[in-house]
Amino acid sequence: MGERSLKQYDYYQDAVQRYDYFLTGLIGAVFTYNLQNLSPEKFNFSPYSLQIISLICFLAGFLLSIFRLKRMERIYFLNFINLHNSEMKGKLTNDISKPFVLNLETGDILSNEQIQQQINEITKTSPNIIKEMDKERAKTKKYYKIREYLLILGFVLLVIAKIWNSY
């Protein structure tokens, strides 16, 4: 990837993260405001019941937002590990022709066998990390979709309850 592509990707990731934090805060604020203004009544087919259902939707959406943020943190961590392993594999592959190599990060002197062993270990673990990242991405997509539907449903029910309450 070029430098411009990486910069644009950083902007994209930053925008997505800001949007998620904003939406999480908004959902939490709407939930607490409506909960604060709610007076207890009998639960039946009434505007009160719609408000309760909308609050449940907002609470579930808020929790899904938090779960999504946690999963995104996990994806960033796994991506870091995967990139670090790729960089290490590249360095080790370049150094395999030398009889002995000094690892500048740890200060260890590595033989060709040790270098090959580390390359094999990185090669073996890389697909597992990618699989785990794919699983986490699938979960975050699912959380995103469900959260959006719950948010829309919560707002619609809240508006209907407010309109119904005025009649």
N, C-alpha and C positions, 0 to 999 in steps of 0.2 A: 504494500500500500504506500502511496505517496504521502508526503507531509500534509498536503491539502486535504486528502481523504481522511487521514487520521484526525485532523483538526475538525472537520465537519462531523465525523463520528463522535468526537468529544462533545461538540455542541448538541448533537442529537441526544446523547446519553444524559447530558445535563438537563435538557429540556424535559425529557421523559421523567427524570427523577424529580424535578421541580413540580411538574404536573401531578405526579403521584402524591407528593407531600402536601401540595395545595389541596388536592381533592380529599385527602385524608383529614386535613384540618377543617375543611368545609363541611364534610359529613359529620364530623364530631361536633362542630359548632351548631349545625342545624339540629342534630339529635338533642344536644343539651338544652338548646333554647326551647324546643318544643316540649321536652320533658319538664322543664322548669315551669312552663305555662300551662301544664296539664293538671286539671283538677279531677280527682277520682270520681268515677261514676260507675253505674252498673254496666257490665259488658253485654251488649245486645246489638242488634243491627241499627247502628246509629253513627253519627259523625265521630263520637268518642271511640267507637270500635275501629273506625278507619284510621283515626289518629294513632291508636295503639299499634295497628298493623304497620302503618308507615314508620313508626318509631322502631319496630322490630326490623323492618327493611333497612333503615338507616344504621342501626346497631350492627346488623350482619354485614352491611357494606363497609362499615368502619373497620370491623375485625378483618374482613377480607383484604382491605387496603393495607393494614398492618402486616398481615401474612405475606402479601405480595411484596412489600418493601423488604421484609426479612429474606424472602426467596431471592430477590434481586441482589441483596448483599452477598448471598451464597454464590450466585452466578458470577459476580465480580471477583470473588475470592477464587473460585474454580478457574476462571479465565486467567487470573494472575498466575496460578500454579501451572496451568497449561502453557502460557507464554514463557514463563521462567524455564520450564522443562525443555521447551523447544530451543530456547537460547543456549541452555547448557548443552543440549545434544549437538547443536551446531558448533559450539566451541570445542567440545570433546572430539567431534568428528574431524575437525581441522587439526587437532593435536595428536591424533592416533598414529601418525607416521613417525613421530618422535619417540625415542626410546624411553624417556622419562619426562614427565610434565609436572610443573609446579602449579598447584591450584592456588591462585592468588586470593580467593575468598577464605579458604581454610588454612592455607600454608602447608598442606599435605603434598607429598611427592607421590605421583601416581605412575604406575607401570602401564604398559599396553593392555595387560589383562584386566587391570582395575578399570581402565578407561572403557574397554569393551563391555565389561560387566555393568558399568553405570549407563552406557548407551542402551544396552539391552533392557535394563530396568526402566529407563525412561520410555523406551519404545513399548514396553509391556503395559505401563500404567497410563499412557496417554489415551488410548481408546476408552478406558474406564472413566477417566475424567470427562471426556467429551460426552459419553453416554449420560453421566450424571448431570452435566450442564443441560443436555437436551431434555432430560426429565424435569429439571427445575424450570426451564423455559416453558415447557408444556403446562406446568402447574401455574406459572405466573400468567400465562394467557387465559387459562381457565378462571383464575381468580379475577382477572381484569374484566372478562365478559360478564361473569356473575355479578361483580360489583357494579358495573354499569347498569345492568338490568335492575338490580335492587335499588339503585339510586333513582332511576327513572320511575320505577314503581312507587317508591316512597314519596317522591315529589308529586306524582299524579294523585295518589291516595290522600296526601296532605291537602292538596288544592281542592279535591272533591269534598273532603271533610270540612274545610273552611267555607266553601260555597254552600254546602248542605246545611251547615250550622247557622248561616245567616238567614235561611228561609224558615 
